[in-house]
Amino acid sequence: MNRVNCAGAIAYRPGCILDRGPPGRQKRPAAERAAAGGIFLMTVAPRPRFILASASPRRLDLLAGIGIAPDEVDPAAVDETPGKGELPVEHAARLAGEKAAAVRARHPDAVVLAADTVVALGRRILPKAEDEATARRCLAMLSGRRHKVIGGVAVIGEDGQTWRRLVTTSVKFKRLDAAEIEAYIACGEWDGKAGGYAIQGRAAALIPWIEGSWSNVVGLPLYEAAQLLRSAGIVA
């Protein structure tokens, strides 16, 4: 049977209950009593604070789907302009690391998770669609073609150690005619999305095939993120 003492330690002695002794008897130190009674004490360390360095509601929802909730959401404001000659995988890795570092500076004792999602056609990084014209251009380029979605994830632990992962998913769009493009533009799901689409919405009907992590295309590769958070002590 397990007992938790007031000091936050768990006592393990199968089949036995800790004898507190008669009233008024002076108690020996916990370690001495445990050694004498064959009881092993294990201190339970509190979980560190967990900060999600992203304003994306999709990342928050994805984490909630696997039972993980941050203590705080604190988006990072970094310049996301690709560097000259920067490859998509380099861009995703760099931005994830920069976002994590920027937020960690504001929360020096917390675990910070940051991510970046890049949609790429070959070496070309497609923009986040902030207007209809950009979304329309992205969809025209993706029509009938395969492209890559690269997810960069960075976690900085309580002690400052950094863990990183890069995940690539291949996605194929059907050949889109003008009416299909305009119908998708009208629904508005493209707004703020890398590559001008959201696979978790109406675009799913335009995508016959993917290879790799679906959650990575949505915005966060969950398996890899969970493994990094386990290393940082957030996931048991």
MIDOSE-1310 file (N, C-alpha, C; in nm, 2 decimals, decimal comma, always signed):
residues 236
mnrv	+0,09/-0,12/+0,00/+0,00/+0,00/+0,00/+0,09/+0,12/+0,00; +0,05/+0,23/-0,07/+0,13/+0,35/-0,08/+0,08/+0,45/+0,01; +0,16/+0,53/+0,08/+0,12/+0,64/+0,16/+0,20/+0,76/+0,12; +0,14/+0,88/+0,12/+0,21/+1,00/+0,08/+0,22/+1,08/+0,21
ncag	+0,35/+1,11/+0,25/+0,37/+1,19/+0,37/+0,36/+1,34/+0,35; +0,35/+1,42/+0,45/+0,33/+1,56/+0,44/+0,45/+1,63/+0,37; +0,56/+1,56/+0,36/+0,68/+1,62/+0,29/+0,68/+1,60/+0,14; +0,58/+1,53/+0,09/+0,57/+1,51/-0,05/+0,64/+1,38/-0,10
aiay	+0,67/+1,29/-0,01/+0,74/+1,17/-0,04/+0,64/+1,05/-0,04; +0,66/+0,96/-0,13/+0,58/+0,84/-0,13/+0,65/+0,72/-0,07; +0,58/+0,65/+0,03/+0,64/+0,54/+0,10/+0,59/+0,41/+0,04; +0,68/+0,32/+0,00/+0,64/+0,20/-0,06/+0,68/+0,08/+0,03
rpgc	+0,58/+0,01/+0,08/+0,60/-0,11/+0,16/+0,48/-0,20/+0,13; +0,50/-0,29/+0,04/+0,38/-0,38/-0,01/+0,32/-0,45/+0,11; +0,18/-0,43/+0,12/+0,11/-0,51/+0,22/+0,11/-0,45/+0,36; +0,18/-0,34/+0,38/+0,19/-0,28/+0,51/+0,15/-0,14/+0,52
ildr	+0,11/-0,10/+0,64/+0,07/+0,04/+0,66/+0,17/+0,10/+0,76; +0,22/+0,22/+0,73/+0,32/+0,28/+0,81/+0,27/+0,30/+0,95; +0,34/+0,25/+1,05/+0,31/+0,26/+1,19/+0,36/+0,39/+1,24; +0,27/+0,48/+1,28/+0,30/+0,61/+1,33/+0,34/+0,61/+1,48
gppg	+0,32/+0,49/+1,55/+0,36/+0,48/+1,69/+0,26/+0,55/+1,78; +0,27/+0,52/+1,91/+0,17/+0,57/+2,01/+0,18/+0,72/+2,02; +0,07/+0,79/+2,06/+0,07/+0,93/+2,07/+0,18/+0,98/+2,17; +0,24/+1,09/+2,14/+0,34/+1,14/+2,24/+0,48/+1,09/+2,22
rqkr	+0,50/+0,98/+2,15/+0,63/+0,93/+2,13/+0,71/+1,01/+2,03; +0,83/+1,05/+2,06/+0,91/+1,13/+1,97/+0,94/+1,05/+1,85; +0,92/+1,12/+1,73/+0,94/+1,05/+1,60/+1,08/+1,07/+1,56; +1,14/+0,96/+1,50/+1,27/+0,97/+1,44/+1,26/+1,03/+1,31
paae	+1,37/+1,08/+1,25/+1,37/+1,14/+1,12/+1,31/+1,04/+1,02; +1,25/+1,09/+0,91/+1,18/+1,01/+0,81/+1,28/+0,90/+0,75; +1,40/+0,95/+0,72/+1,49/+0,85/+0,65/+1,53/+0,74/+0,75; +1,55/+0,77/+0,88/+1,59/+0,67/+0,98/+1,47/+0,57/+1,00
raaa	+1,35/+0,62/+1,01/+1,23/+0,54/+1,02/+1,22/+0,45/+0,90; +1,24/+0,50/+0,78/+1,22/+0,43/+0,66/+1,32/+0,31/+0,65; +1,45/+0,35/+0,69/+1,55/+0,24/+0,69/+1,53/+0,13/+0,78; +1,48/+0,17/+0,90/+1,45/+0,07/+1,00/+1,33/-0,02/+0,97
ggif	+1,24/+0,04/+0,90/+1,11/-0,04/+0,86/+1,12/-0,10/+0,73; +1,23/-0,09/+0,65/+1,23/-0,14/+0,52/+1,14/-0,07/+0,42; +1,12/+0,06/+0,45/+1,04/+0,14/+0,36/+1,13/+0,23/+0,27; +1,10/+0,23/+0,14/+1,17/+0,31/+0,05/+1,10/+0,44/+0,02
lmtv	+1,17/+0,55/+0,03/+1,10/+0,68/+0,00/+1,15/+0,74/-0,13; +1,05/+0,79/-0,21/+1,08/+0,85/-0,34/+1,02/+0,98/-0,34; +1,09/+1,09/-0,36/+1,04/+1,22/-0,37/+0,98/+1,24/-0,51; +0,86/+1,30/-0,51/+0,79/+1,33/-0,64/+0,82/+1,47/-0,68
aprp	+0,90/+1,49/-0,79/+0,94/+1,63/-0,83/+0,82/+1,69/-0,90; +0,79/+1,82/-0,88/+0,68/+1,88/-0,95/+0,71/+1,90/-1,10; +0,61/+1,89/-1,18/+0,63/+1,91/-1,32/+0,67/+2,06/-1,35; +0,77/+2,08/-1,44/+0,80/+2,22/-1,47/+0,69/+2,29/-1,55
rfil	+0,69/+2,42/-1,54/+0,59/+2,49/-1,62/+0,62/+2,47/-1,77; +0,51/+2,47/-1,84/+0,52/+2,44/-1,99/+0,45/+2,55/-2,07; +0,53/+2,61/-2,15/+0,49/+2,73/-2,23/+0,49/+2,69/-2,38; +0,37/+2,71/-2,45/+0,36/+2,69/-2,59/+0,39/+2,82/-2,66
asas	+0,50/+2,82/-2,74/+0,54/+2,95/-2,81/+0,47/+2,96/-2,94; +0,34/+2,96/-2,94/+0,27/+2,97/-3,07/+0,13/+3,03/-3,05; +0,09/+3,11/-3,14/-0,04/+3,17/-3,14/-0,14/+3,08/-3,21; -0,10/+2,97/-3,27/-0,18/+2,89/-3,36/-0,28/+2,81/-3,27
prrl	-0,41/+2,83/-3,29/-0,51/+2,75/-3,22/-0,51/+2,60/-3,27; -0,45/+2,58/-3,38/-0,44/+2,44/-3,43/-0,34/+2,36/-3,35; -0,23/+2,42/-3,32/-0,13/+2,35/-3,23/-0,18/+2,33/-3,09; -0,25/+2,42/-3,04/-0,31/+2,41/-2,91/-0,42/+2,29/-2,91
dlla	-0,50/+2,29/-3,01/-0,60/+2,18/-3,02/-0,53/+2,04/-3,04; -0,43/+2,04/-3,12/-0,36/+1,91/-3,14/-0,30/+1,86/-3,01; -0,24/+1,94/-2,94/-0,18/+1,90/-2,81/-0,29/+1,85/-2,71; -0,40/+1,93/-2,71/-0,52/+1,89/-2,63/-0,57/+1,75/-2,66
gigi	-0,56/+1,72/-2,79/-0,61/+1,59/-2,84/-0,53/+1,47/-2,78; -0,41/+1,49/-2,74/-0,33/+1,39/-2,68/-0,31/+1,41/-2,53; -0,40/+1,50/-2,47/-0,40/+1,52/-2,33/-0,29/+1,61/-2,27; -0,23/+1,70/-2,36/-0,13/+1,79/-2,31/-0,18/+1,93/-2,32
apde	-0,17/+2,00/-2,21/-0,21/+2,14/-2,20/-0,10/+2,23/-2,15; -0,07/+2,34/-2,22/+0,04/+2,43/-2,17/-0,01/+2,51/-2,05; +0,08/+2,55/-1,96/+0,04/+2,64/-1,86/+0,02/+2,78/-1,91; +0,08/+2,81/-2,02/+0,06/+2,94/-2,08/+0,09/+2,94/-2,23
vdpa	+0,02/+3,02/-2,31/+0,05/+3,04/-2,45/+0,12/+3,17/-2,46; +0,24/+3,18/-2,51/+0,32/+3,30/-2,53/+0,38/+3,30/-2,67; +0,31/+3,36/-2,77/+0,36/+3,35/-2,91/+0,50/+3,43/-2,92; +0,58/+3,37/-3,01/+0,71/+3,44/-3,04/+0,69/+3,53/-3,16
avde	+0,75/+3,65/-3,15/+0,74/+3,74/-3,27/+0,88/+3,74/-3,33; +0,90/+3,66/-3,43/+1,03/+3,66/-3,50/+1,01/+3,69/-3,65; +1,11/+3,73/-3,72/+1,11/+3,76/-3,86/+1,11/+3,62/-3,93; +1,00/+3,59/-4,01/+0,99/+3,46/-4,07/+1,03/+3,47/-4,22
tpgk	+1,10/+3,57/-4,26/+1,15/+3,59/-4,40/+1,26/+3,48/-4,42; +1,24/+3,40/-4,53/+1,35/+3,31/-4,56/+1,48/+3,38/-4,59; +1,59/+3,32/-4,54/+1,72/+3,37/-4,57/+1,76/+3,35/-4,72; +1,85/+3,42/-4,77/+1,89/+3,41/-4,91/+1,95/+3,27/-4,93
gelp	+1,89/+3,19/-5,02/+1,94/+3,06/-5,05/+1,90/+2,95/-4,95; +1,82/+2,99/-4,85/+1,79/+2,90/-4,74/+1,69/+2,79/-4,79; +1,72/+2,67/-4,77/+1,64/+2,56/-4,81/+1,52/+2,54/-4,71; +1,41/+2,48/-4,76/+1,29/+2,47/-4,67/+1,32/+2,40/-4,54
veha	+1,40/+2,29/-4,54/+1,43/+2,22/-4,42/+1,51/+2,31/-4,32; +1,60/+2,39/-4,38/+1,68/+2,48/-4,30/+1,59/+2,59/-4,24; +1,50/+2,64/-4,32/+1,41/+2,75/-4,28/+1,32/+2,70/-4,16; +1,26/+2,58/-4,17/+1,18/+2,53/-4,07/+1,26/+2,51/-3,94
arla	+1,37/+2,45/-3,95/+1,45/+2,42/-3,83/+1,50/+2,55/-3,76; +1,54/+2,65/-3,84/+1,59/+2,78/-3,79/+1,47/+2,85/-3,71; +1,36/+2,86/-3,78/+1,25/+2,94/-3,72/+1,20/+2,87/-3,59; +1,19/+2,74/-3,59/+1,15/+2,67/-3,46/+1,24/+2,70/-3,35
geka	+1,37/+2,69/-3,38/+1,47/+2,72/-3,28/+1,47/+2,87/-3,23; +1,45/+2,96/-3,32/+1,45/+3,10/-3,29/+1,32/+3,13/-3,20; +1,21/+3,08/-3,24/+1,09/+3,10/-3,16/+1,10/+3,05/-3,02; +1,16/+2,93/-3,01/+1,17/+2,87/-2,87/+1,27/+2,95/-2,79
aavr	+1,38/+3,00/-2,85/+1,48/+3,08/-2,77/+1,42/+3,21/-2,73; +1,34/+3,28/-2,82/+1,28/+3,41/-2,79/+1,19/+3,40/-2,67; +1,10/+3,29/-2,67/+1,01/+3,28/-2,56/+1,08/+3,23/-2,43; +1,18/+3,15/-2,45/+1,25/+3,10/-2,33/+1,31/+3,21/-2,25
arhp	+1,36/+3,32/-2,33/+1,42/+3,43/-2,26/+1,32/+3,50/-2,17; +1,19/+3,49/-2,19/+1,09/+3,55/-2,11/+1,04/+3,46/-2,00; +1,07/+3,33/-2,01/+1,04/+3,23/-1,91/+1,16/+3,14/-1,88; +1,26/+3,19/-1,81/+1,39/+3,12/-1,80/+1,38/+2,99/-1,72
davv	+1,28/+2,96/-1,65/+1,27/+2,83/-1,57/+1,17/+2,74/-1,63; +1,11/+2,77/-1,74/+1,00/+2,68/-1,80/+1,05/+2,60/-1,91; +0,97/+2,50/-1,95/+0,99/+2,42/-2,07/+0,91/+2,49/-2,18; +0,98/+2,51/-2,29/+0,92/+2,59/-2,40/+0,91/+2,50/-2,53
laad	+0,80/+2,49/-2,59/+0,78/+2,42/-2,72/+0,75/+2,52/-2,83; +0,82/+2,52/-2,94/+0,79/+2,60/-3,06/+0,80/+2,52/-3,18; +0,73/+2,56/-3,28/+0,72/+2,49/-3,41/+0,71/+2,58/-3,52; +0,74/+2,53/-3,64/+0,72/+2,61/-3,76/+0,69/+2,51/-3,87
tvva	+0,59/+2,55/-3,96/+0,55/+2,46/-4,07/+0,58/+2,53/-4,20; +0,65/+2,46/-4,29/+0,69/+2,51/-4,42/+0,62/+2,42/-4,53; +0,56/+2,49/-4,62/+0,51/+2,42/-4,74/+0,60/+2,45/-4,86; +0,65/+2,34/-4,92/+0,76/+2,36/-5,02/+0,73/+2,29/-5,15
lgrr	+0,75/+2,35/-5,26/+0,75/+2,29/-5,39/+0,90/+2,28/-5,44; +0,96/+2,17/-5,43/+1,10/+2,16/-5,45/+1,18/+2,25/-5,35; +1,26/+2,34/-5,40/+1,34/+2,43/-5,31/+1,26/+2,56/-5,28; +1,14/+2,57/-5,34/+1,06/+2,69/-5,32/+0,97/+2,69/-5,20
ilpk	+0,98/+2,79/-5,11/+0,90/+2,80/-4,99/+0,78/+2,88/-5,03; +0,66/+2,82/-5,01/+0,54/+2,89/-5,04/+0,50/+2,98/-4,92; +0,44/+3,09/-4,95/+0,41/+3,19/-4,84/+0,29/+3,15/-4,76; +0,27/+3,21/-4,64/+0,14/+3,21/-4,57/+0,05/+3,30/-4,65
aede	-0,07/+3,25/-4,68/-0,16/+3,33/-4,76/-0,23/+3,43/-4,67; -0,20/+3,56/-4,69/-0,27/+3,66/-4,61/-0,37/+3,74/-4,69; -0,39/+3,70/-4,82/-0,49/+3,76/-4,90/-0,54/+3,66/-5,01; -0,65/+3,69/-5,07/-0,70/+3,60/-5,17/-0,61/+3,57/-5,29
atar	-0,54/+3,68/-5,33/-0,45/+3,66/-5,45/-0,34/+3,57/-5,42; -0,28/+3,57/-5,30/-0,17/+3,48/-5,26/-0,23/+3,34/-5,25; -0,34/+3,32/-5,19/-0,40/+3,19/-5,18/-0,43/+3,13/-5,31; -0,48/+3,21/-5,40/-0,51/+3,16/-5,54/-0,39/+3,12/-5,61
rcla	-0,28/+3,19/-5,60/-0,15/+3,16/-5,66/-0,10/+3,03/-5,60; -0,10/+3,01/-5,47/-0,06/+2,89/-5,41/-0,14/+2,77/-5,46; -0,27/+2,78/-5,46/-0,35/+2,67/-5,50/-0,32/+2,63/-5,65; -0,30/+2,73/-5,73/-0,27/+2,71/-5,88/-0,14/+2,63/-5,89
mlsg	-0,04/+2,67/-5,80/+0,09/+2,60/-5,81/+0,08/+2,45/-5,75; +0,00/+2,43/-5,66/-0,01/+2,30/-5,59/-0,10/+2,21/-5,68; -0,19/+2,26/-5,76/-0,28/+2,18/-5,84/-0,21/+2,07/-5,92; -0,26/+1,94/-5,89/-0,21/+1,83/-5,96/-0,07/+1,78/-5,93
rrhk	-0,01/+1,84/-5,83/+0,13/+1,81/-5,80/+0,15/+1,76/-5,65; +0,26/+1,70/-5,63/+0,30/+1,66/-5,50/+0,39/+1,77/-5,44; +0,38/+1,80/-5,31/+0,46/+1,89/-5,24/+0,50/+1,84/-5,11; +0,59/+1,91/-5,04/+0,64/+1,87/-4,91/+0,59/+1,96/-4,80
vigg	+0,55/+1,91/-4,69/+0,52/+1,99/-4,57/+0,63/+1,96/-4,47; +0,71/+2,05/-4,43/+0,82/+2,03/-4,34/+0,79/+2,10/-4,20; +0,78/+2,02/-4,10/+0,76/+2,07/-3,96/+0,89/+2,07/-3,88; +0,92/+2,19/-3,83/+1,03/+2,20/-3,74/+0,98/+2,21/-3,60
vavi	+1,03/+2,14/-3,50/+0,99/+2,14/-3,36/+1,11/+2,16/-3,28; +1,10/+2,25/-3,18/+1,21/+2,27/-3,08/+1,16/+2,28/-2,94; +1,22/+2,21/-2,85/+1,18/+2,21/-2,71/+1,30/+2,25/-2,63; +1,29/+2,35/-2,55/+1,40/+2,39/-2,45/+1,35/+2,34/-2,31
gedg	+1,44/+2,26/-2,25/+1,40/+2,21/-2,12/+1,43/+2,30/-2,01; +1,39/+2,26/-1,89/+1,40/+2,35/-1,77/+1,54/+2,38/-1,74; +1,64/+2,29/-1,78/+1,78/+2,32/-1,76/+1,85/+2,39/-1,87; +1,77/+2,42/-1,98/+1,83/+2,49/-2,09/+1,87/+2,40/-2,21
qtwr	+1,86/+2,27/-2,19/+1,89/+2,18/-2,30/+1,78/+2,19/-2,41; +1,83/+2,18/-2,53/+1,74/+2,19/-2,65/+1,73/+2,06/-2,72; +1,61/+2,02/-2,75/+1,58/+1,91/-2,84/+1,52/+1,96/-2,97; +1,55/+1,90/-3,08/+1,49/+1,94/-3,21/+1,45/+1,82/-3,29
rlvt	+1,35/+1,84/-3,37/+1,31/+1,74/-3,47/+1,26/+1,81/-3,60; +1,29/+1,74/-3,71/+1,23/+1,78/-3,84/+1,15/+1,67/-3,90; +1,03/+1,70/-3,94/+0,94/+1,59/-3,99/+0,89/+1,64/-4,13; +0,89/+1,55/-4,23/+0,85/+1,58/-4,36/+0,73/+1,49/-4,40
tsvk	+0,63/+1,55/-4,46/+0,51/+1,48/-4,51/+0,49/+1,52/-4,65; +0,47/+1,42/-4,74/+0,44/+1,44/-4,88/+0,29/+1,45/-4,90; +0,24/+1,55/-4,98/+0,10/+1,57/-5,00/+0,08/+1,59/-5,15; -0,03/+1,53/-5,20/-0,07/+1,55/-5,34/-0,21/+1,61/-5,35
fkrl	-0,21/+1,72/-5,43/-0,34/+1,77/-5,46/-0,39/+1,71/-5,59; -0,52/+1,70/-5,60/-0,59/+1,67/-5,73/-0,57/+1,79/-5,83; -0,59/+1,77/-5,96/-0,59/+1,88/-6,05/-0,71/+1,96/-6,03; -0,69/+2,09/-6,00/-0,80/+2,18/-5,96/-0,84/+2,26/-6,08
daae	-0,97/+2,27/-6,10/-1,01/+2,36/-6,21/-1,04/+2,50/-6,14; -1,07/+2,60/-6,22/-1,09/+2,73/-6,17/-1,21/+2,74/-6,07; -1,32/+2,67/-6,10/-1,43/+2,67/-6,01/-1,39/+2,61/-5,87; -1,31/+2,51/-5,87/-1,27/+2,45/-5,74/-1,19/+2,55/-5,66
ieay	-1,10/+2,61/-5,73/-1,01/+2,71/-5,66/-1,09/+2,82/-5,61; -1,19/+2,88/-5,69/-1,27/+2,99/-5,64/-1,36/+2,94/-5,52; -1,41/+2,82/-5,53/-1,49/+2,77/-5,42/-1,41/+2,77/-5,29; -1,29/+2,72/-5,30/-1,20/+2,71/-5,18/-1,17/+2,85/-5,13
iacg	-1,14/+2,95/-5,22/-1,11/+3,08/-5,18/-1,23/+3,14/-5,11; -1,35/+3,11/-5,15/-1,47/+3,17/-5,09/-1,50/+3,12/-4,95; -1,45/+3,00/-4,92/-1,47/+2,94/-4,78/-1,38/+3,01/-4,68; -1,27/+3,07/-4,72/-1,19/+3,15/-4,63/-1,09/+3,07/-4,54
ewdg	-1,09/+2,93/-4,56/-1,00/+2,85/-4,47/-0,85/+2,87/-4,50; -0,82/+2,93/-4,62/-0,68/+2,96/-4,66/-0,61/+3,07/-4,57; -0,69/+3,15/-4,51/-0,64/+3,27/-4,44/-0,53/+3,24/-4,33; -0,41/+3,29/-4,35/-0,30/+3,27/-4,26/-0,24/+3,13/-4,27
kagg	-0,27/+3,05/-4,36/-0,22/+2,91/-4,37/-0,10/+2,91/-4,47; +0,00/+2,83/-4,43/+0,12/+2,81/-4,51/+0,07/+2,74/-4,64; +0,11/+2,79/-4,75/+0,07/+2,72/-4,88/-0,08/+2,75/-4,92; -0,15/+2,82/-4,84/-0,29/+2,86/-4,87/-0,40/+2,76/-4,86
yaiq	-0,37/+2,66/-4,77/-0,48/+2,56/-4,75/-0,47/+2,50/-4,61; -0,58/+2,44/-4,56/-0,58/+2,37/-4,43/-0,64/+2,23/-4,46; -0,55/+2,13/-4,44/-0,59/+1,99/-4,47/-0,70/+1,94/-4,38; -0,71/+2,00/-4,26/-0,82/+1,96/-4,17/-0,95/+2,01/-4,20
graa	-0,97/+2,09/-4,30/-1,09/+2,14/-4,34/-1,14/+2,10/-4,48; -1,19/+2,19/-4,56/-1,25/+2,15/-4,69/-1,14/+2,11/-4,79; -1,02/+2,15/-4,77/-0,91/+2,10/-4,86/-0,89/+1,95/-4,86; -0,94/+1,88/-4,75/-0,92/+1,74/-4,75/-0,99/+1,67/-4,87
alip	-1,09/+1,73/-4,92/-1,16/+1,68/-5,04/-1,08/+1,70/-5,17; -0,98/+1,77/-5,16/-0,89/+1,80/-5,28/-0,76/+1,73/-5,27; -0,74/+1,65/-5,17/-0,61/+1,58/-5,15/-0,63/+1,43/-5,14; -0,60/+1,36/-5,25/-0,62/+1,22/-5,26/-0,52/+1,13/-5,19
wieg	-0,41/+1,19/-5,15/-0,29/+1,11/-5,10/-0,20/+1,19/-5,02; -0,16/+1,14/-4,90/-0,05/+1,19/-4,83/+0,04/+1,07/-4,78; +0,16/+1,11/-4,75/+0,26/+1,01/-4,70/+0,33/+1,07/-4,58; +0,31/+1,02/-4,46/+0,37/+1,07/-4,35/+0,27/+1,12/-4,25
swsn	+0,31/+1,21/-4,16/+0,23/+1,26/-4,05/+0,13/+1,36/-4,09; +0,00/+1,32/-4,06/-0,11/+1,41/-4,09/-0,11/+1,53/-4,00; -0,08/+1,51/-3,87/-0,08/+1,62/-3,78/+0,03/+1,72/-3,81; +0,14/+1,68/-3,88/+0,25/+1,77/-3,92/+0,19/+1,87/-4,02
vvgl	+0,10/+1,82/-4,11/+0,04/+1,91/-4,21/-0,05/+2,01/-4,15; -0,12/+1,97/-4,04/-0,21/+2,06/-3,97/-0,13/+2,16/-3,90; -0,01/+2,13/-3,85/+0,07/+2,23/-3,78/+0,17/+2,18/-3,67; +0,16/+2,05/-3,63/+0,25/+2,00/-3,53/+0,26/+1,85/-3,54
plye	+0,38/+1,79/-3,56/+0,39/+1,65/-3,57/+0,38/+1,60/-3,42; +0,27/+1,53/-3,39/+0,24/+1,50/-3,25/+0,33/+1,40/-3,19; +0,36/+1,29/-3,27/+0,45/+1,19/-3,21/+0,58/+1,25/-3,17; +0,64/+1,32/-3,26/+0,77/+1,38/-3,23/+0,76/+1,48/-3,12
aaql	+0,66/+1,57/-3,12/+0,64/+1,67/-3,01/+0,63/+1,60/-2,88; +0,55/+1,49/-2,87/+0,53/+1,42/-2,74/+0,66/+1,36/-2,69; +0,74/+1,31/-2,78/+0,87/+1,25/-2,74/+0,96/+1,36/-2,68; +0,97/+1,47/-2,75/+1,05/+1,58/-2,70/+1,00/+1,63/-2,56
lrsa	+0,87/+1,64/-2,54/+0,81/+1,68/-2,42/+0,84/+1,58/-2,31; +0,84/+1,45/-2,35/+0,88/+1,35/-2,25/+1,02/+1,37/-2,20; +1,11/+1,40/-2,29/+1,25/+1,42/-2,26/+1,26/+1,54/-2,16; +1,17/+1,64/-2,18/+1,18/+1,76/-2,10/+1,10/+1,74/-1,97
giva	+1,04/+1,63/-1,94/+0,97/+1,61/-1,82/+0,82/+1,65/-1,81; +0,77/+1,69/-1,93/+0,63/+1,73/-1,93/+0,53/+1,61/-1,95; +0,57/+1,51/-2,02/+0,49/+1,39/-2,05/+0,56/+1,28/-1,97; +0,48/+1,21/-1,89/+0,53/+1,10/-1,81/+0,57/+0,98/-1,90
